[in-house]
């Protein structure tokens, strides 16, 4: 995996989502419970935010670690969605860049999977992402 510290914004972000749509089966993002002032209200906010893709939800689980983060004694909600045209449109309309997925407006830490393999994972608040080298070459060729 390569570590990239430059954000992918605007048209490049939209093109990236298109490439990921072609190659990924699902994506996920995180809602860190430490950042939730009132958990029930934040979960309602997440339901409203994701209303248009609610049928694409694969699962919502509670985790203490994910691709870019390990929490010590704390947990977060991991929301996983099928990758399809509807969810790609959602990702493009809600975010303007990889690093724009950050609390409180949006959930954090987008992750994209081809089957069980993570091919791209973002750590929004620390401004970096890791990407599979083969996937990065595909993305760069499609620019």
ABEGO torsion letter per residue (X at the ends): XBBBABBBBEAAAAAAAAAAAAABABBBBBBBAAABABAAAAAAAAAAAAAAAAAABABBBBBABBAABBBBGBBBBBBBBBBBAAAAAAAAAABABAAABBOAABBBGBBBBBEABBABBBBAAAGBBBBBAAAAAAAAAAX
